[in-house]
Amino acid sequence: MSTGELLNVDPVEMKFPFELKKQISCSLQVTNKTENHVAFKIKTTNPKKYCVRPNIGIVSPNGNCDIVVTMQAQKELPTEMQCKDKFLLQSVIAPAGASPKDITAEMFNKDQGKVEECKLRVVYITPSSVGEEGDDGFSACNNTMDNGGSEAKSRVTKSTEEKAAAVQPGTKTDVLKKKTGGVSSITLVIVIGVIGIVIAYLVKRT
């Protein structure tokens, strides 16, 4: 917002959601801060490109006025989405009871009296609908990829656990077999040893 002695202007950046081959409009509001009638006039550096309604007017004391600026359909994208166009809103105290018909070019002649000026800059922006669709598309894609990755990871983990579970019992069985085989061999040696001792004892008695 630009605050002057006569008018408040909101906004001071005229933002156009740029689209090729389509007329685009933006609006601004001027508010009279005084107890007087205030006349305004809008000029631009590129008059063939824009249509301003109203381009001149009278704002009643403590009243306001909405202004609509329409940009003609453009056939080419601007370089880096930059715009050098500017607008100038001039305002001056008007006679009491004045109407738009009473506005003359001489009223805004600085030599005739105090003229307040507010410069407005043009800014191109990406249309909100296009931005939202783009965000949704990427977001959905990312979510899909994340879900697929999580599911794949879950499947790999589950498969690894199943393989580990399958191998683990086999490993335990092999260990048990080795242990059992070891115990059987020792038992056989002991039995043979005992038999040998018994035979030797019986031979001595004989």
TAZIJO-V574836 format. One record per backbone hydrogen bond with DSSP energy under -0.5 kcal/mol. NH is the residue of the N-H (numbers start at 0). CO is the residue of the C=O. E is the energy in kcal/mol with one decimal. If there is no record, write none. Layout:
NH;CO;E, NH;CO;E
This chain:
1;8;-3.0, 2;0;-0.5, 3;1;-0.6, 3;6;-2.0, 7;30;-2.2, 8;1;-2.7, 9;28;-2.2, 13;11;-0.6, 13;120;-3.4, 14;12;-1.0, 15;13;-0.6, 15;122;-2.9, 16;14;-0.5, 17;15;-1.6, 17;124;-1.5, 20;73;-3.4, 21;18;-0.9, 23;70;-1.8, 25;68;-2.2, 27;66;-2.4, 28;9;-2.9, 29;64;-2.6, 30;7;-2.2, 31;62;-3.2, 32;5;-3.0, 32;30;-0.5, 33;5;-0.5, 36;93;-0.5, 37;58;-2.3, 38;91;-3.0, 39;56;-2.6, 40;89;-2.3, 41;54;-2.5, 42;87;-2.5, 44;85;-2.0, 48;45;-1.4, 49;45;-0.7, 50;69;-2.4, 52;67;-2.5, 56;39;-1.8, 58;37;-3.2, 59;57;-0.6, 61;33;-1.2, 62;59;-2.6, 64;29;-2.4, 66;27;-3.2, 67;52;-2.6, 68;25;-3.0, 68;66;-0.5, 69;50;-3.0, 69;67;-0.5, 70;23;-3.7, 71;48;-2.9, 73;18;-0.5, 80;77;-1.9, 81;78;-1.9, 86;119;-2.7, 87;42;-3.0, 88;117;-2.8, 89;40;-3.1, 89;87;-0.6, 90;115;-2.6, 91;38;-2.4, 93;36;-3.1, 97;94;-1.9, 101;98;-2.3, 102;99;-1.4, 106;103;-1.0, 107;104;-1.3, 108;105;-1.6, 109;107;-0.6, 111;108;-2.0, 112;108;-0.7, 115;90;-2.8, 117;88;-1.9, 119;86;-3.1, 120;11;-2.0, 121;84;-1.3, 122;13;-2.7, 123;80;-0.5, 124;15;-2.7, 126;17;-0.6, 130;126;-2.3, 131;127;-2.6, 132;128;-2.2, 133;129;-2.5, 134;130;-2.4, 135;131;-2.8, 136;132;-2.7, 137;133;-2.2, 138;134;-2.7, 139;135;-3.1, 140;136;-2.4, 141;137;-3.1, 142;138;-2.7, 143;139;-2.5, 144;140;-2.7, 145;141;-2.7, 146;142;-2.8, 147;143;-2.8, 148;144;-2.6, 149;145;-2.5, 150;146;-2.9, 151;147;-2.9, 152;148;-2.6, 153;149;-2.5, 154;150;-2.7, 155;151;-2.7, 156;152;-2.7, 157;153;-2.6, 158;154;-2.8, 159;155;-2.7, 160;156;-2.5, 161;157;-2.6, 162;158;-2.5, 163;159;-2.6, 164;160;-2.7, 165;161;-2.5, 166;162;-2.7, 167;163;-2.7, 168;164;-1.5, 169;165;-1.0, 170;166;-2.5, 171;167;-2.5, 172;168;-2.6, 173;169;-2.6, 174;170;-2.3, 175;171;-2.8, 176;172;-2.9, 177;173;-2.4, 178;174;-2.9, 179;175;-3.4, 180;176;-3.5, 181;177;-2.5, 182;178;-2.5, 183;179;-2.6, 184;180;-1.9, 185;181;-1.9, 186;182;-2.4, 187;183;-2.3, 188;184;-2.2, 189;185;-2.5, 190;186;-2.6, 191;187;-2.6, 192;188;-2.4, 193;189;-2.8, 194;190;-2.6, 195;191;-2.3, 196;192;-2.3, 197;193;-2.6, 198;194;-2.5, 199;195;-2.4, 200;196;-2.3, 201;197;-2.4, 202;198;-2.3, 203;199;-1.9, 204;200;-1.8, 205;201;-1.5
